[in-house]
């Protein structure tokens, strides 16, 4: 079921496929154009994000921020798994905290400092 986010932005869940790792995947679209993808695992009230990518020509338009904001309204705990060094400022701006220099960043309901 498609989820309408901000404006025309939509999050489209894809069926789990065991042959590609049994992940929960989402297409990110705006105005019928795919602008990115997210690969996650949903386990109850916890969402682990393995990757979220907005295609280069669509970056810096707030799409990833809107998707993470939506996830924060849906889940009590979000873990960003093995965050690249260059992506750390994004996760920190979203209110996530690094877990003991592990490269994983997490957010829990009530942690919101920003967004």
C-alpha positions as CSV (number, residue, x, y, z in Angstrom):
1,X,0.0,0.0,0.0
2,X,1.4,3.3,-1.0
3,X,2.0,5.9,1.7
4,X,1.6,9.6,0.8
5,X,4.3,11.7,2.5
6,X,5.0,15.4,2.1
7,X,3.6,16.9,-1.1
8,X,3.7,14.4,-4.0
9,X,6.2,12.2,-2.3
10,X,5.2,8.5,-1.9
11,X,6.7,5.5,-0.2
12,X,5.9,2.3,-2.0
13,X,6.6,-1.0,-0.1
14,X,7.9,-3.9,-2.2
15,X,7.3,-7.5,-1.4
16,X,10.0,-9.3,0.6
17,X,12.2,-11.5,-1.6
18,X,14.2,-14.2,0.0
19,X,16.5,-14.4,-3.0
20,X,17.7,-10.8,-2.3
21,X,18.2,-11.1,1.4
22,X,14.6,-11.1,2.7
23,X,14.6,-7.3,3.2
24,X,11.8,-4.9,3.4
25,X,12.3,-2.5,0.5
26,X,10.6,0.7,-0.5
27,X,10.6,2.7,-3.7
28,X,10.5,6.5,-3.2
29,X,8.6,8.4,-5.8
30,X,7.3,11.8,-6.5
31,X,4.9,12.7,-9.2
32,X,5.1,9.1,-10.5
33,X,8.9,9.3,-10.9
34,X,11.2,7.1,-8.8
35,X,13.7,9.3,-7.0
36,X,15.2,6.7,-4.6
37,X,15.0,3.4,-2.7
38,X,15.3,2.2,0.9
39,X,16.3,-1.2,2.1
40,X,15.3,-2.1,5.6
41,X,14.2,-4.8,8.0
42,X,11.0,-4.3,10.0
43,X,10.9,-6.3,13.3
44,X,7.9,-5.3,15.4
45,X,8.4,-1.7,16.5
46,X,12.1,-1.6,15.3
47,X,13.2,-0.6,11.9
48,X,16.8,-1.2,10.8
49,X,17.8,0.8,7.7
50,X,20.6,-0.8,5.7
51,X,20.5,1.8,2.9
52,X,18.5,4.8,1.8
53,X,19.5,6.4,-1.4
54,X,18.1,9.3,-3.3
55,X,19.3,9.4,-6.9
56,X,21.9,12.2,-7.5
57,X,19.6,14.3,-9.7
58,X,17.0,14.4,-7.0
59,X,19.2,15.0,-3.9
60,X,19.0,18.0,-1.6
61,X,15.2,18.3,-2.0
62,X,14.3,16.9,1.4
63,X,13.1,13.5,0.2
64,X,15.3,11.4,2.5
65,X,14.4,13.7,5.4
66,X,10.7,13.2,4.7
67,X,11.1,9.4,4.5
68,X,13.0,9.3,7.8
69,X,10.4,11.6,9.4
70,X,7.7,9.2,8.3
71,X,9.6,6.2,9.7
72,X,10.1,8.1,13.0
73,X,6.3,8.4,13.3
74,X,5.8,4.7,12.6
75,X,8.5,3.0,14.7
76,X,9.7,3.2,18.3
77,X,13.3,2.4,17.5
78,X,15.2,3.0,14.2
79,X,18.8,1.8,13.6
80,X,20.8,3.1,10.7
81,X,23.2,0.2,10.1
82,X,26.9,0.9,9.3
83,X,26.6,4.6,8.3
84,X,29.2,5.9,5.9
85,X,31.3,8.7,7.3
86,X,30.0,11.2,4.8
87,X,26.4,10.4,5.8
88,X,26.9,11.0,9.5
89,X,25.9,14.6,9.5
90,X,22.5,13.7,7.9
91,X,21.8,11.1,10.6
92,X,22.9,13.5,13.4
93,X,20.7,16.2,12.0
94,X,17.8,13.7,12.0
95,X,18.3,13.2,15.8
96,X,20.2,9.9,15.6
97,X,23.1,9.1,17.9
98,X,26.1,6.9,17.2
99,X,26.2,3.7,19.2
100,X,29.6,3.4,20.9
101,X,31.8,4.1,17.8
102,X,30.2,1.2,16.1
103,X,29.2,3.0,12.9
104,X,25.5,2.3,13.7
105,X,23.3,5.3,14.5
106,X,20.0,4.9,16.4
107,X,17.0,6.8,17.3
108,X,14.3,5.9,19.9
109,X,10.9,7.5,20.6
110,X,11.5,10.4,22.9
111,X,15.1,11.0,21.6
112,X,14.0,13.8,19.2
113,X,16.3,16.8,19.4
114,X,15.8,17.9,15.8
115,X,12.8,16.9,13.5
